[in-house]
Amino acid sequence: MEVDTELIKVLEEFLNEKVVIAYASGFEEKKLLRGLEFLSMGAEAIIAKCLFLDIDAVIKWRFPKPYMPAELDREFRRNRTITEVKALIKALSLGINVPIPLYTEPDEGLLIMTYIDGFVLRDIIDRISLDKVCEICRNVGVYTAKLHENSIVHGDVTTSNVMLDKVTGKIYLIDFGLTNFVKRIEDQAIDVHIFFRSIESAHHNVEDIAKKCFIEGYRSVKGSYTDKVLRIVDNIRKMGRYVAERKIKSVWVMQ
C-alpha cells in the first residue's frame, strides 16, 4: 500500500473544498486545506504538514494495517484517535501546552492539529544551559503530574516528545498517540520511568539535573504521592536489571 497516495485519497474532499469567510469589509473564499507536505511515517501513523484554513497545521493519519482484520483495525484506529483528541482537549483545559485539535474524523483515523514550530528537546538538550535544562524538565514534570492527577497517562514521555517553541519559548508536550485514561499508579510510574530512561540512554551528561528537576516539578503538583510513584519506578528498574542479568547468565550457561 502506498501510504502517501492513500492519505491523499482520504483528504481528497478537503483538498478540493473551499469555504467563504465573512469579514466586516466583505467576503473571501479560501481553500479548506492546502500546501500538503509529508513529514514522517511511523509504525502506526503518517504525519504531514499543511495549511488548514490558513492555520499552520499537522495532519496525523493512522493508516489501515493490512495484517489486521479490517473491522478490528477500523475500531482500533477510531478508538485511538478519539482517545488522543480527548486527552489533548483535557490537557489544554489543565493549562498544559499541547497542539490544539482543529478537526478529527475518527472513522478514518484522521486528526488535524496546530503545528508547533519549535526545537525538539532531544536535539538541543546537550547544547543548552543547565538552568534551561532544569526549567524544561521541571515543566515536563508538572505537565506529567497534572495528567496523572486527572487519570491520564501520556505513554511516551521522552525528550523526543517535548518541544520548545522557536518564537515564544513555550514548552510543549506532543504526541499523545499512546495515551490512555487510567488511574493505576503503576501506569503513572511507567510514564516517569520512560522519561528517566530517555534521559539516561541519550543524555547521560545532564542526567542528574534533568531527573532532579523533573521530580521537583512532579512533586509541586502531587506532593508526597510522588514518593509512592518513585518507589514503583525503582521496582520497575530493579525488574529490568534482573531480566538483563538473567539473559546474561543464560548466554553464559549456553556457552
C-alpha positions as CSV (number, residue, x, y, z in Angstrom):
1,M,0.0,0.0,0.0
2,E,1.3,3.4,-1.0
3,V,0.5,5.3,2.2
4,D,1.1,8.8,0.7
5,T,-1.4,8.0,-2.1
6,E,-3.9,6.6,0.4
7,L,-3.7,9.7,2.6
8,I,-4.4,11.9,-0.4
9,K,-7.5,9.8,-1.2
10,V,-8.6,10.3,2.4
11,L,-8.0,14.1,2.2
12,E,-9.4,14.5,-1.4
13,E,-12.6,16.1,-0.2
14,F,-10.7,18.6,1.9
15,L,-8.2,19.4,-0.8
16,N,-11.0,20.3,-3.2
17,E,-13.2,22.1,-0.7
18,K,-13.4,25.9,-0.4
19,V,-15.1,28.0,2.3
20,V,-16.3,31.5,2.3
21,I,-15.2,33.7,5.2
22,A,-17.2,36.8,6.1
23,Y,-15.4,40.0,7.2
24,A,-16.8,43.4,8.0
25,S,-15.4,44.6,4.7
26,G,-16.7,41.7,2.6
27,F,-16.2,38.1,1.8
28,E,-13.2,35.9,1.0
29,E,-13.1,32.4,-0.5
30,K,-10.3,30.2,0.8
31,K,-9.3,26.6,0.3
32,L,-10.0,24.5,3.4
33,L,-6.7,22.6,3.2
34,R,-3.6,23.2,1.0
35,G,0.1,23.0,1.0
36,L,0.3,19.3,1.9
37,E,3.9,18.3,2.9
38,F,4.8,14.9,4.2
39,L,7.0,14.9,7.3
40,S,7.4,11.4,8.6
41,M,5.9,7.9,8.9
42,G,5.9,5.7,11.9
43,A,4.6,2.2,12.7
44,E,1.0,3.4,13.2
45,A,0.6,6.8,11.5
46,I,1.9,9.2,8.9
47,I,2.5,12.9,9.8
48,A,2.1,15.7,7.2
49,K,2.2,19.5,7.4
50,C,-0.4,21.7,5.8
51,L,-2.4,24.9,6.0
52,F,-5.9,24.3,7.4
53,L,-8.0,27.4,6.9
54,D,-4.6,29.3,6.7
55,I,-3.6,27.9,10.1
56,D,-0.2,26.1,10.2
57,A,-1.3,22.6,11.0
58,V,-0.2,19.0,11.3
59,I,-2.2,16.0,9.9
60,K,-1.9,12.7,11.8
61,W,-3.4,9.8,9.9
62,R,-3.5,6.3,11.4
63,F,-3.4,4.3,8.2
64,P,-5.0,0.8,7.8
65,K,-2.9,-2.2,8.8
66,P,-3.1,-5.0,6.2
67,Y,-2.1,-7.6,8.7
68,M,-5.1,-6.9,11.0
69,P,-8.7,-7.9,10.4
70,A,-10.4,-4.9,8.7
71,E,-13.1,-4.4,11.4
72,L,-10.7,-4.7,14.3
73,D,-8.3,-2.3,12.5
74,R,-11.0,0.3,12.0
75,E,-12.2,0.0,15.6
76,F,-8.6,0.3,16.9
77,R,-7.8,3.4,14.8
78,R,-11.1,5.0,15.7
79,N,-10.7,4.5,19.4
80,R,-7.0,5.6,19.5
81,T,-7.9,8.8,17.6
82,I,-10.8,9.6,19.9
83,T,-8.7,9.0,23.0
84,E,-5.9,11.2,21.6
85,V,-8.3,14.1,20.9
86,K,-9.9,13.8,24.4
87,A,-6.5,13.8,26.1
88,L,-5.4,16.9,24.1
89,I,-8.5,18.8,25.0
90,K,-8.3,17.8,28.6
91,A,-4.6,18.8,28.7
92,L,-5.4,22.2,27.3
93,S,-8.0,22.7,30.0
94,L,-5.3,22.0,32.6
95,G,-3.0,24.7,31.2
96,I,-0.6,22.2,29.6
97,N,0.9,23.4,26.3
98,V,-0.1,20.8,23.7
99,P,-1.1,21.0,20.0
100,I,-4.7,22.2,19.6
101,P,-7.1,19.8,17.8
102,L,-8.7,21.6,14.8
103,Y,-10.6,18.7,13.2
104,T,-11.0,15.0,13.5
105,E,-12.5,12.2,11.5
106,P,-12.3,9.2,13.9
107,D,-13.6,6.7,11.4
108,E,-10.7,7.5,9.1
109,G,-8.2,7.7,11.9
110,L,-7.6,11.3,11.0
111,L,-6.6,14.2,13.3
112,I,-5.6,17.7,12.3
113,M,-4.0,19.9,14.9
114,T,-1.9,23.0,15.2
115,Y,1.7,22.8,14.1
116,I,4.4,23.6,16.7
117,D,7.4,25.4,15.1
118,G,10.0,24.5,17.6
119,F,13.1,22.6,18.7
120,V,12.8,19.0,19.8
121,L,14.3,18.7,23.3
122,R,16.2,15.6,22.2
123,D,18.1,17.7,19.7
124,I,19.1,20.6,21.9
125,I,19.4,19.3,25.5
126,D,23.1,18.8,25.2
127,R,23.8,22.3,24.0
128,I,21.6,24.5,26.2
129,S,22.5,25.7,29.7
130,L,21.9,23.5,32.7
131,D,19.5,26.2,34.0
132,K,17.4,25.8,30.8
133,V,17.5,22.0,31.1
134,C,16.2,22.3,34.6
135,E,13.4,24.7,33.6
136,I,12.2,22.5,30.8
137,C,12.4,19.2,32.8
138,R,10.6,20.9,35.7
139,N,7.8,21.9,33.4
140,V,7.6,18.4,31.9
141,G,7.3,17.1,35.5
142,V,4.5,19.5,36.2
143,Y,2.7,18.5,32.9
144,T,3.1,14.8,33.6
145,A,1.8,15.2,37.2
146,K,-1.2,17.2,36.0
147,L,-2.1,14.5,33.5
148,H,-1.8,11.8,36.3
149,E,-3.9,14.0,38.6
150,N,-6.6,13.7,36.0
151,S,-6.3,10.0,35.3
152,I,-4.3,10.4,32.1
153,V,-1.0,8.7,31.2
154,H,0.9,10.0,28.2
155,G,2.5,6.7,27.4
156,D,5.6,8.1,25.7
157,V,7.1,11.0,27.8
158,T,10.5,11.2,26.2
159,T,12.8,14.0,25.1
160,S,11.6,13.3,21.5
161,N,8.1,14.4,22.6
162,V,9.0,17.7,24.3
163,M,9.3,20.8,22.1
164,L,10.5,24.4,22.7
165,D,8.6,27.0,20.6
166,K,11.1,28.9,18.5
167,V,9.3,32.2,18.9
168,T,7.6,32.2,22.4
169,G,9.9,29.8,24.2
170,K,6.9,27.9,25.5
171,I,7.4,24.3,26.4
172,Y,5.1,21.8,24.6
173,L,4.3,18.2,25.2
174,I,3.4,16.4,22.0
175,D,2.4,13.0,20.5
176,F,-0.4,11.7,22.7
177,G,-0.7,8.7,20.4
178,L,-0.2,6.2,23.2
179,T,-2.3,8.0,25.8
180,N,-4.8,6.2,28.0
181,F,-7.3,7.2,30.6
182,V,-6.2,5.1,33.7
183,K,-5.8,5.7,37.4
184,R,-3.4,3.0,38.3
185,I,-0.2,4.2,40.0
186,E,1.8,1.5,38.2
187,D,0.9,3.1,34.8
188,Q,1.8,6.6,36.1
189,A,5.2,5.2,37.3
190,I,5.8,3.8,33.8
191,D,5.4,7.3,32.4
192,V,8.1,8.6,34.8
193,H,10.3,5.6,34.2
194,I,10.1,6.2,30.4
195,F,11.2,9.8,30.8
196,F,14.1,8.8,33.1
197,R,15.2,6.1,30.5
198,S,15.1,8.6,27.7
199,I,17.5,10.8,29.7
200,E,19.8,8.0,30.7
201,S,20.1,6.4,27.3
202,A,20.8,9.5,25.3
203,H,21.7,12.5,27.6
204,H,23.7,11.0,30.5
205,N,25.7,14.2,30.8
206,V,22.6,16.0,32.1
207,E,21.0,13.0,33.8
208,D,21.2,14.2,37.4
209,I,19.9,17.7,36.8
210,A,17.2,16.6,34.4
211,K,15.8,13.9,36.7
212,K,16.1,16.1,39.8
213,C,14.1,19.0,38.2
214,F,11.5,16.6,36.7
215,I,10.9,15.3,40.2
216,E,10.7,18.8,41.6
217,G,8.0,19.7,39.0
218,Y,6.1,16.5,39.6
219,R,6.2,17.0,43.4
220,S,4.9,20.5,43.1
221,V,1.6,19.1,41.9
222,K,1.4,15.6,43.5
223,G,3.2,16.3,46.9
224,S,4.0,13.2,48.9
225,Y,2.3,11.0,46.4
226,T,5.5,11.5,44.3
227,D,7.4,9.2,46.7
228,K,5.0,6.3,46.1
229,V,5.4,6.7,42.4
230,L,9.2,6.8,42.7
231,R,9.2,3.6,44.8
232,I,7.4,1.8,42.0
233,V,9.7,3.4,39.4
234,D,12.6,1.9,41.4
235,N,10.9,-1.5,41.4
236,I,10.4,-1.3,37.6
237,R,14.1,-0.5,37.2
238,K,15.1,-3.4,39.5
239,M,13.0,-5.8,37.5
240,G,14.7,-4.6,34.3
241,R,18.1,-5.2,35.8
242,Y,17.0,-8.7,36.9
243,V,15.8,-9.6,33.5
244,A,19.0,-8.3,31.9
245,E,21.1,-10.3,34.4
246,R,19.1,-13.5,33.7
247,K,19.7,-13.0,30.0
248,I,23.5,-12.7,30.5
249,K,23.6,-15.8,32.8
250,S,21.6,-17.7,30.2
251,V,24.1,-16.8,27.4
252,W,27.0,-17.8,29.7
253,V,25.4,-21.2,30.6
254,M,24.7,-21.9,26.9
255,Q,28.3,-21.3,26.1
